[in-house]
Amino acid sequence: MRSIVAMKAGGPEVLAEVTGSDPEPGPGQILVEVLAAGVNFIDTYLRSGLYPMAYPSTLGREGAGHVIAVGEGVTSYGEGDLVAWFDQSGSYADRAVIEADHALRVPDGIGAGTAAAVALQGLTAHYLVTSSHPVAEGETVLVHAGAGGVGLLLTQMAVARGARVLATTSSDKKAELARGAGADAVLRYDEYADISTDLPREVRELTDGAGVNAVYDGVGRATFDGSLASLAPRGSLVVFGGASGPVPPLDIQRLNRAGSVFLSRPTLVDFTADRNERAWRAEELFGAVADGSLDVRIGHRYPLAEAAEAHRALEGRATTGKVLLIP
Ligand code: NDP
C-alpha cells in the first residue's frame, strides 16, 4: 500500500510517500480500498504540531471507498460495499483499516468522491446548525469563510432551516460561491482596515443595528474580536476552528459586556460519539445530498502523492469547497 506520512512536526515538506504491505483488518474492522481521501484543516494542525500527534504517522481522518476485506465478527459490511468515514486515522493512503462501527454506508446514487467530500465537513455543519447553536426560522447568522469546505455546507444548512446568512470571504470568486450557497450578503473581511471594528459595523448596518443571533467562526484568532462584537444580546459565538490561528485566552467578563452572550468551542467527536447520534446525523446528511437539497462542491482534486501541495493550497487560502486526494 501507499500512504502519506508526516515524518515529524513541520510544514508541508515533512509529508513523505511511503510504500508498505497491505494491512489486515482486525476483529470488528474492515479493510477499504480508498477511492478518495478528504483533506481537512485538522490534518494541517496535526502535521504542524499545533495538535499533539506521534510521528511518523499517516495523516487523514476522512475518506470513502470499497470494502475489500472484513475482520472477525463483522456482519454489517461485505466486500464491495461503498463506505465513508470521518474519524478514522490513516486515510491519506490507498488502503485503510476502519472500525466497522464507525463506517457510514453510502446510499446508492452518491459516489465515493462526494461521500468523502461531505462526511467530515458535512457532519460538522450538521452539528453546528442543529446542536451548537440550533438555527431557528427567522434568525440572522454570520458564517466566516463562507466559501470554504465547512462554510458552503453550513450556509446551505442554515438557509434550509430558515435563517438569513451573512458570509465572509476574501475574494470575488469566493463571494460568488457563498452567494450561490444562499448567503444573503457577503462581507469582504480581507478589505477591512481593522476587522475588530469594521466587521461589527457592517454586520450592524445589515441588521438594522441588532447584530446577529449567532456567529459560526472557524477562522479563530483573526476574527474572534469582530465576531464577539457582531452578536445581538444573548447571541451565540461558536468558535469551531482556528484557520488563522488559535484564539488567545479570554477574560469571561467580555461575554457579559457583549450582551450576555454564549461562547462555545465545540468539536465533531463530541457530537458523533454515540452510535445512534452518528447514524441520525449521517442519515440526514446523506439524505440531503441524495435528494439534491445539499450541493457538495469539490473544489480541488490532487493525486495522493501531491498531499503537500494540497496542504499548501488549503493553508494559503487558495481553495474553495472540498479538497480531495485521489490515490
Ligand atoms: P476551509 O475550506 O474553510 O479553509 C479555511 C478558510 O479559512 C480559507 O479558505 C480562508 O477563507 C479562511 N481563512 C481566513 N483566514 C485564514 C488564514 N489566516 N489562513 C488560512 N485560512 C484562512 O477549511 P475547512 O472547511 O476544512 O475548515 C474550516 C474550519 O473549520 C477550520 O478552522 C477547521 O479547523 C474547522 N473545523 C472544525 C471542526 C470541529 O468539529 N470543530 C470540524 C471540521 C473543521 P477566506 O479566503 O474566504 O478567508
Residues whose N, C-alpha, C, O or C-beta is under 5 A from the ligand:
A	BS01	NDP	V39 N40 F41 I42 T124 A145 G148 G149 V150 G151 T168 T169 S170 K174 G218 V219 F240 G241 G242 A243 S244 P266 T267 L268 L314 E315 R317 T319 G321
